[in-house]
Amino acid sequence: MAEQRDVTDVVVFMSEEKVGEIIHALSPEQRRFTHAFADTVKQPHEIWQAWVADPNNNGNWLNLRTYLQFLDLSDCEIGSSYGVSIVRFLFNQRWELYDMTMQTGEEHKVIESINQTYRVGQLMFPIDHKPC
């Protein structure tokens, strides 16, 4: 079990098993961003924390901490010039890795999607930042 102290001094935990499970479930296109996921936790541009409905248990709620890192992909050969790396942690006695994903595409479409799905709850970092 690896642990890391984030920029807000919160400790998050990542088991090798969970990391492997998540990476295995990613598409080959998303797997190429594995290094970006690690950087997202180390150097996020934003961290959001929110209670969200549990998609697997109707009526239950999850406390999620979402790390976002905005990426210029213009030098990559993927057909998209913009991306957002997203890593989320679930609180259950401690913050443990929940999921990872990468959204790529046209900047305004990606930002619109992120605003609707991941930029929810309270902005924990940076405190003085005003989201797009």
C-alpha positions, -999 to 999 in steps of 0.1 A, spaced: 0 0 0 15 33 -11 6 65 6 12 101 -5 7 134 12 -9 158 -12 -5 196 -16 -32 202 10 -14 179 35 -40 151 32 -27 116 30 -41 94 2 -36 56 -2 -32 35 -33 -29 -3 -32 -10 -20 -60 -40 -42 -65 -64 -13 -70 -40 5 -93 -36 -26 -114 -73 -32 -115 -80 4 -127 -52 4 -153 -63 -30 -166 -99 -16 -171 -87 15 -190 -87 15 -228 -53 12 -245 -56 49 -254 -60 58 -217 -33 35 -205 -7 56 -223 -14 84 -197 -5 63 -167 24 87 -158 -1 116 -160 -23 100 -133 7 98 -109 15 135 -117 -21 145 -111 -19 134 -75 15 149 -69 9 183 -87 -29 188 -92 -42 220 -107 -74 216 -87 -88 193 -60 -125 191 -54 -143 173 -26 -180 163 -27 -207 139 -15 -220 122 -46 -247 96 -51 -234 60 -51 -240 46 -86 -240 10 -72 -262 15 -41 -294 36 -46 -298 60 -17 -262 58 -5 -236 85 -9 -199 86 -15 -174 112 -2 -150 117 -32 -119 138 -35 -112 146 -71 -77 156 -84 -76 174 -118 -47 182 -140 -51 201 -173 -28 190 -201 -16 205 -233 -15 174 -256 -6 192 -288 28 175 -289 12 140 -285 1 119 -315 -34 112 -302 -55 135 -324 -65 157 -294 -47 189 -283 -63 191 -248 -69 167 -220 -77 165 -183 -63 138 -161 -87 128 -133 -79 108 -102 -105 102 -75 -102 89 -39 -131 76 -18 -132 82 20 -139 51 40 -118 56 72 -91 70 50 -88 83 14 -83 53 -9 -80 53 -47 -114 50 -64 -108 56 -101 -87 73 -128 -96 85 -162 -85 109 -189 -108 131 -210 -94 144 -243 -108 165 -271 -115 201 -279 -107 223 -249 -142 239 -246 -159 205 -248 -136 189 -223 -140 218 -198 -178 217 -202 -178 180 -194 -155 184 -164 -176 213 -151 -207 191 -151 -192 159 -138 -161 165 -117 -160 201 -106 -186 196 -79 -187 202 -42 -160 223 -25 -128 235 -42 -100 224 -18 -71 235 -39 -62 260 -50 -82 280 -26 -81 314 -44 -87 299 -79 -118 307 -98 -127 277 -120 -133 282 -158 
